[in-house]
Amino acid sequence: RSVHIPVIYAPRLAAALIRHKLEDNRIKDPIKIVEYDTNSIIRVADEFTVSFFRVTHSIPDSYGICIDTKQGRIIETGDFKIDLTPVGPNFELDKLARLGSEGVDLLMADSTNAEIEGYTPSETNVRAGVEEIFEKAPGRIIVSTFSSNINRIQQVVEIAATHKRKICILGRSMKNVISIAREYGYIKIPDTSLIEETMLKNYKLSDVCIICTGSQGEPMAALSKIVSGDNRNTAIYPGDTVIFSSNPIPGNGVLVDRLVNNLVKMGADVKQNSLAFSLHSSGHPSRQELRLMQRLVRPKYFMPVHGEYRMLKLHGDVAMQLGMKKENVFICDNGDNIVLKNHKIESGIHISAEDVYIDGNDLDGVSGAVMSDRDVLKNDGMISVLLTIEPKTNTLIVPPLVYARGFASSETSHVVRHSQIRAEEAVRELMKERVSFSEIKATIKSVVSKYVERKTGRKPMIIPVIMNKD
């Protein structure tokens, strides 16, 4: 809301989701949203010409971008995988190859699965695993996946309808996305197959399929609320089959394991993606697809994007294995800058790009340094050292007074008293010669912090306060 965006370009489905998000957040500023498709060409003054090529991903209407400038051509793949049997339209490999044959200066490509050899399985492979579970499940079926995975949701819906199960959608984001996707024809669900959650008690468990959010173990998502008893309309019943049609995102493993354990304790049969059941297919390319992308585009320079630093490094190695010169591969961290000029690329200046944390109602946020200071205060406390000096005579008028916060009382009296003594000794020794305020502060910080850490094992924030007699 603090950034003025004159126009947003988005494909049809993304544009609809953006409009809904703006309405949902009550943002009434007039924002121009321009829809594009594979045939669109967008010109920005005389500097940029942007065109698009369709890619396959877990959400429909995914596109890569070709940016033509006077300085050279850039291709950015966006999220993609090369799925030869997709649920929706095909990857426009012919168009991508044509762009490559015309010459590409810089390729920027998805690196999410750069650690995985081979090809990412097709989205259609998931159908067989889900169908097998539907055929054998004796009771209710609950399918949890990402609300954005529209192709997956469509397959689940078709299988549920085939098995004559009523479909109930749970989770705010899931309801919103499915509603918009149905409106635009990306998900097809007969009205007769849908039921509200208040109607669940009217149907036999074996006649129901619930599609919900919560596959990452999020505490506030629909599946977790069912497990915790916070959903007034339903609960987990012995004999329920719960399908996790996703893989845990790195960092969410503990949450997912906890949710699975609770489901099993309540008598549910939990199915996760495994060799026994193919219940999830990534929307990102594995190493063979990354190699194919390099062969199709044949760029002069390469900058891997979208992934942890180790993934970017591995993706860069893939390019070099295919003949790319090491000096033409740019492994960039947040804030790094590269410059394309006259069809050549070199590193630019680094810009500040650290995390910004929103603090209360201040949308400008606070820096990582401020958050680090707060962390120190929370864990180790604070020591303030106050003293008064006479700058003209370079003498100490009032010896250091030490105030501590965040220490246990049993250790405060002894540690504070001796910190005060050491600070005074150090300052008096220092002031035998002319010194600046900054030198005094640095000395106090060094002496007091070393002593406190040695005695308590803590590293509190040391704040010297020097008062001038004048």
C-alpha positions in Angstrom: 0.0 0.0 0.0 3.0 2.3 0.4 4.2 1.6 -3.2 2.6 3.2 -6.2 2.2 0.6 -9.0 0.7 2.2 -12.1 -0.1 -1.0 -13.9 0.0 -4.7 -13.3 0.4 -7.2 -16.2 -0.9 -10.7 -15.5 -2.4 -13.7 -17.3 -6.2 -14.2 -17.0 -6.3 -16.3 -13.9 -3.6 -14.4 -12.0 -5.4 -11.1 -12.9 -8.6 -12.5 -11.4 -6.9 -13.6 -8.2 -5.1 -10.2 -7.9 -8.4 -8.4 -8.2 -9.9 -10.5 -5.5 -6.9 -10.0 -3.2 -7.2 -6.2 -3.6 -10.9 -6.3 -2.8 -10.3 -8.6 0.1 -7.7 -6.2 1.6 -10.0 -3.2 0.9 -7.5 -1.5 -1.3 -9.6 1.0 -3.2 -6.8 2.8 -5.1 -7.4 2.6 -8.8 -5.0 0.0 -10.1 -4.8 -0.8 -13.8 -4.6 -4.6 -14.5 -3.7 -5.6 -18.0 -4.2 -9.3 -19.0 -1.8 -11.0 -21.4 -1.6 -14.3 -23.1 0.9 -16.1 -25.3 0.2 -13.8 -28.3 0.6 -10.6 -26.4 3.4 -8.1 -27.0 3.9 -5.3 -24.5 6.1 -2.3 -25.4 7.4 0.1 -22.8 8.4 3.3 -24.5 11.2 2.6 -27.0 13.3 0.6 -24.4 11.6 -2.7 -23.8 9.5 -5.2 -25.9 8.0 -8.0 -23.8 6.6 -11.2 -25.2 5.5 -14.5 -23.6 5.7 -18.2 -24.1 3.5 -20.7 -22.3 5.1 -23.1 -19.8 3.7 -26.0 -17.7 3.4 -25.6 -14.0 1.1 -26.6 -11.1 -1.2 -23.5 -11.8 -2.7 -22.8 -15.2 -1.7 -19.8 -17.4 2.0 -19.9 -16.4 4.3 -18.1 -18.8 7.9 -17.4 -19.3 9.0 -13.9 -20.4 11.2 -12.7 -23.2 12.4 -9.1 -22.8 14.0 -7.5 -25.9 16.0 -4.3 -25.3 18.5 -2.3 -27.3 21.3 -3.8 -25.1 20.2 -7.5 -25.6 17.6 -10.2 -25.1 16.7 -11.7 -21.7 14.6 -14.8 -21.1 13.1 -15.5 -17.7 11.4 -18.9 -17.4 9.3 -18.2 -14.3 8.3 -21.3 -12.4 8.1 -24.2 -14.8 8.6 -27.9 -15.5 8.7 -29.6 -18.9 5.6 -31.7 -18.7 4.9 -33.6 -21.9 1.6 -34.9 -20.7 0.2 -32.0 -18.8 -3.3 -31.6 -17.4 -3.7 -28.3 -19.3 -2.1 -26.7 -22.4 1.3 -27.9 -23.6 4.6 -26.1 -23.0 5.4 -24.0 -26.1 8.8 -25.6 -26.7 8.7 -24.6 -30.4 8.3 -21.0 -29.5 11.1 -21.2 -26.9 13.4 -22.9 -29.4 12.7 -20.2 -32.0 13.6 -17.5 -29.5 16.8 -19.4 -28.8 17.7 -19.7 -32.4 17.3 -15.9 -32.8 19.8 -15.3 -30.1 19.5 -14.9 -26.3 22.0 -12.9 -24.2 20.8 -13.9 -20.7 18.8 -16.8 -19.5 17.3 -16.7 -16.0 15.8 -20.1 -15.0 14.0 -21.8 -12.1 16.5 -23.7 -9.8 14.1 -25.2 -7.2 14.8 -28.8 -8.1 18.4 -28.4 -9.2 19.4 -31.0 -6.6 17.2 -33.7 -8.2 18.5 -35.8 -11.2 16.3 -36.9 -14.0 12.9 -35.5 -15.0 10.1 -34.3 -12.7 7.1 -36.7 -13.1 4.1 -35.5 -15.0 1.1 -34.1 -13.2 -1.0 -36.8 -14.8 1.0 -39.4 -12.9 -0.7 -38.4 -9.7 -4.1 -39.4 -10.9 -3.4 -43.2 -10.7 -2.2 -43.0 -7.1 -5.2 -40.9 -6.0 -7.7 -43.1 -7.9 -6.3 -46.2 -6.2 -7.0 -44.7 -2.7 -10.5 -43.6 -3.7 -11.3 -47.2 -4.9 -10.2 -48.7 -1.5 -11.1 -46.1 1.0 -14.0 -47.4 3.2 -15.0 -44.1 4.8 -14.6 -40.4 4.2 -11.7 -39.0 2.1 -10.0 -35.8 3.0 -7.5 -34.4 0.4 -5.2 -31.6 1.5 -3.1 -29.7 -1.0 -2.0 -26.2 -2.0 -4.9 -23.9 -2.9 -2.9 -22.7 -5.9 -2.5 -26.2 -7.3 -5.5 -25.9 -9.6 -4.5 -28.8 -11.9 -4.3 -31.1 -8.9 -7.6 -30.0 -7.5 -9.3 -30.6 -10.9 -8.0 -34.1 -11.0 -9.2 -34.8 -7.5 -12.6 -33.3 -8.3 -13.0 -35.5 -11.4 -12.1 -38.7 -9.4 -14.5 -37.8 -6.6 -17.3 -37.2 -9.1 -16.5 -40.5 -10.8 -16.9 -42.3 -7.4 -20.1 -40.4 -6.7 -18.8 -38.6 -3.7 -20.1 -35.2 -2.7 -17.4 -32.6 -2.5 -16.9 -30.1 0.4 -14.4 -27.3 0.2 -12.8 -26.1 3.4 -10.3 -23.3 4.0 -10.7 -19.7 3.1 -8.0 -19.6 0.4 -9.2 -22.9 -1.0 -12.7 -21.6 -1.3 -11.6 -18.3 -2.9 -9.3 -19.9 -5.5 -11.8 -22.6 -6.5 -14.6 -20.1 -6.8 -12.5 -17.9 -9.1 -11.2 -20.9 -11.1 -14.7 -22.2 -11.6 -15.9 -18.8 -12.7 -13.2 -18.7 -15.4 -13.5 -22.3 -16.4 -10.2 -23.7 -15.0 -12.0 -26.0 -12.6 -15.2 -27.8 -13.6 -17.3 -29.1 -10.7 -21.0 -29.8 -11.2 -23.2 -27.8 -8.8 -24.9 -31.0 -7.8 -21.5 -32.4 -6.5 -20.8 -29.5 -4.1 -22.0 -29.3 -0.6 -21.5 -26.8 2.2 -19.7 -27.9 5.4 -22.9 -27.4 7.4 -24.4 -30.2 5.2 -21.7 -32.8 6.0 -23.7 -34.4 8.8 -26.5 -35.2 6.3 -24.4 -37.6 4.3 -22.7 -41.0 5.0 -19.0 -40.7 5.5 -18.3 -43.0 2.5 -20.2 -40.5 0.3 -18.0 -37.5 1.1 -14.7 -36.1 -0.1 -13.3 -33.0 1.6 -10.8 -30.8 -0.2 -8.9 -28.5 2.2 -5.9 -26.5 3.0 -3.3 -27.5 5.6 -0.9 -29.9 3.8 2.0 -28.0 5.3 0.8 -28.5 8.9 -0.2 -24.8 9.3 -1.9 -24.4 12.7 -4.6 -22.1 11.3 -5.3 -24.0 8.1 -8.5 -26.0 7.7 -7.1 -29.5 8.3 -5.4 -28.5 11.6 -8.6 -26.9 12.7 -10.5 -30.1 12.1 -7.9 -32.1 14.1 -7.9 -29.6 17.0 -11.7 -29.6 17.2 -12.0 -25.9 16.2 -14.3 -26.8 13.2 -17.9 -26.9 14.5 -19.2 -28.8 11.6 -17.0 -31.8 11.4 -14.2 -33.8 13.1 -11.8 -36.6 12.4 -13.5 -40.0 12.6 -11.9 -43.4 12.8 -11.8 -44.8 9.2 -11.2 -41.4 7.6 -8.5 -41.5 4.8 -6.4 -38.3 4.7 -4.4 -37.7 1.6 -1.5 -35.3 1.7 -1.1 -34.3 -2.0 2.1 -32.4 -1.5 5.6 -32.6 -0.1 6.6 -30.6 3.0 8.3 -27.4 2.1 11.8 -27.2 3.7 11.2 -26.0 7.3 7.7 -27.4 7.6 8.6 -31.0 8.2 8.1 -30.8 12.0 4.6 -29.2 11.6 3.6 -31.9 9.1 4.9 -34.8 11.2 3.0 -33.4 14.3 -0.2 -33.2 12.3 0.2 -36.7 10.8 0.8 -38.1 14.3 -2.3 -36.5 15.6 -4.4 -37.8 12.7 -3.2 -41.3 13.2 -3.9 -41.1 17.0 -7.5 -40.2 16.1 -7.9 -43.2 13.9 -7.3 -41.8 10.4 -5.4 -43.6 7.6 -2.9 -41.1 6.4 -1.5 -41.4 2.9 1.6 -39.3 1.9 3.6 -39.1 -1.3 5.8 -42.2 -1.5 6.9 -45.0 -3.7 3.7 -46.9 -2.9 1.4 -43.9 -3.8 2.3 -41.2 -6.2 0.3 -38.4 -4.7 2.3 -35.3 -5.6 4.4 -34.0 -8.5 6.5 -31.0 -8.2 5.8 -28.0 -10.4 9.6 -27.4 -10.9 12.2 -28.8 -13.3 14.7 -31.5 -12.3 18.3 -31.6 -13.8 17.4 -33.1 -17.1 14.8 -30.4 -17.8 17.4 -27.8 -16.8 19.8 -29.3 -19.4 17.0 -29.3 -22.0 16.3 -25.6 -21.2 19.9 -24.7 -21.8 20.0 -26.6 -25.1 16.8 -24.9 -26.4 17.7 -21.4 -25.4 21.5 -21.5 -26.0 22.2 -18.3 -24.0 25.5 -16.4 -24.0 25.2 -15.8 -20.2 23.3 -17.5 -17.5 21.9 -16.5 -14.1 20.1 -19.2 -12.1 17.2 -17.9 -10.0 14.4 -19.1 -7.7 16.1 -21.4 -5.1 18.4 -21.5 -2.2 22.0 -20.5 -2.9 23.2 -24.1 -3.0 20.5 -24.8 -5.7 21.7 -21.8 -7.7 25.2 -23.1 -7.5 24.2 -26.6 -8.7 22.2 -25.1 -11.6 25.2 -23.0 -12.6 27.3 -26.2 -12.6 24.7 -27.8 -15.0 25.2 -24.9 -17.4 29.0 -25.2 -17.3 28.8 -29.0 -17.9 27.0 -28.2 -21.1 29.8 -25.9 -22.3 29.0 -22.5 -20.7 32.1 -20.6 -19.7 32.5 -20.2 -15.9 32.9 -16.4 -16.2 29.5 -16.3 -18.1 27.6 -17.9 -15.2 26.4 -15.5 -12.4 25.5 -17.0 -9.1 23.8 -14.0 -7.4 22.7 -13.4 -3.8 20.0 -11.0 -2.7 21.2 -7.5 -3.6 23.7 -8.5 -6.2 23.5 -6.7 -9.5 24.4 -7.6 -13.1 24.4 -5.2 -16.0 23.6 -6.1 -19.6 25.1 -3.6 -22.0 25.7 -4.0 -25.8 25.1 -7.8 -25.5 27.7 -8.2 -22.7 27.1 -8.8 -19.0 29.3 -7.8 -16.1 28.7 -7.5 -12.3 27.3 -4.2 -11.0 27.2 -2.6 -7.6 25.6 -4.4 -4.7 22.4 -2.9 -3.3 21.0 -3.3 0.2 18.4 -6.1 0.1 18.1 -7.4 3.7 14.9 -8.5 5.3 12.5 -5.8 6.4 10.3 -6.6 9.3 6.9 -4.8 9.7 6.8 -3.2 13.1 3.2 -2.5 14.3 1.5 -0.1 11.9 4.7 1.2 10.4 4.8 -0.2 6.9 8.4 1.1 6.4 9.4 -1.7 8.7 12.7 -2.2 10.6 16.0 -3.6 9.5 17.6 -6.9 10.4 20.0 -5.0 12.7 17.2 -3.7 14.8 15.7 -7.2 15.1 19.2 -8.5 16.1 19.3 -5.9 18.8 15.9 -6.9 20.1 17.0 -10.5 20.1 20.1 -9.7 22.3 17.9 -7.7 24.7 15.4 -10.6 24.9 18.0 -13.3 25.5 21.0 -11.6 27.2 19.6 -8.3 28.6 21.3 -4.9 28.7 23.9 -3.1 30.7 24.1 0.7 30.7 27.3 2.4 31.9 27.0 6.1 32.8 29.9 8.4 33.5 30.7 12.2 33.6 33.9 13.7 32.3 35.5 17.1 32.1 36.7 17.4 28.5 38.8 20.5 29.2 41.0 18.8 31.8 40.5 15.3 30.4 39.4 14.0 33.8 36.7 11.7 35.1 34.3 13.6 37.4 31.8 10.9 38.2 32.9 7.3 38.2 31.0 4.9 36.0 27.6 3.8 37.3 26.4 0.5 35.9 22.7 -0.4 35.5 21.7 -3.9 34.4 18.4 -5.2 33.0 17.6 -8.7 32.2 19.9 -10.4 34.7 18.9 -12.6 37.6 19.1 -10.7 40.9 21.6 -13.3 42.4 24.2 -12.5 39.8 23.5 -8.8 39.4 25.0 -7.4 42.6 28.4 -9.1 42.2 28.7 -8.8 38.4 27.5 -5.1 38.3 29.8 -4.1 41.1 32.9 -5.6 39.5 31.9 -4.4 36.1 31.8 -0.9 37.5 35.3 -1.3 39.0 36.8 -2.6 35.8 35.1 0.1 33.7 36.5 2.8 36.0 40.0 1.4 35.9 40.0 1.1 32.1 38.7 4.7 31.6 41.1 6.2 34.1 44.0 4.4 32.4 42.7 5.6 29.0 42.3 9.2 30.0 45.9 9.6 31.0 46.2 10.9 27.4 43.8 12.9 25.2 41.0 10.6 24.0 37.7 11.0 22.1 34.2 10.0 23.2 34.2 7.1 20.7 37.4 5.7 22.1 36.0 5.8 25.7 32.8 4.1 24.5 34.7 1.4 22.7 36.9 0.7 25.7 33.9 0.4 28.1 32.1 -1.9 25.7 35.1 -4.1 25.3 36.0 -4.3 29.0 32.5 -4.8 30.4 31.3 -7.3 27.8 34.4 -9.5 28.2 34.0 -9.6 32.0 30.3 -10.3 31.9 30.6 -13.0 29.3 33.4 -14.7 31.4 31.3 -14.6 34.6 27.8 -15.3 33.3 28.2 -16.8 29.8 26.0 -14.0 28.4 26.6 -11.3 25.8 24.3 -8.4 26.9 24.0 -5.2 25.0 26.5 -2.7 26.4 25.3 0.9 26.2 27.9 3.5 27.4 26.4 7.0 28.2 29.0 9.8 28.5 27.9 13.1 30.0 29.8 16.2 29.5 30.2 18.7 32.4 29.5 21.6 30.0 
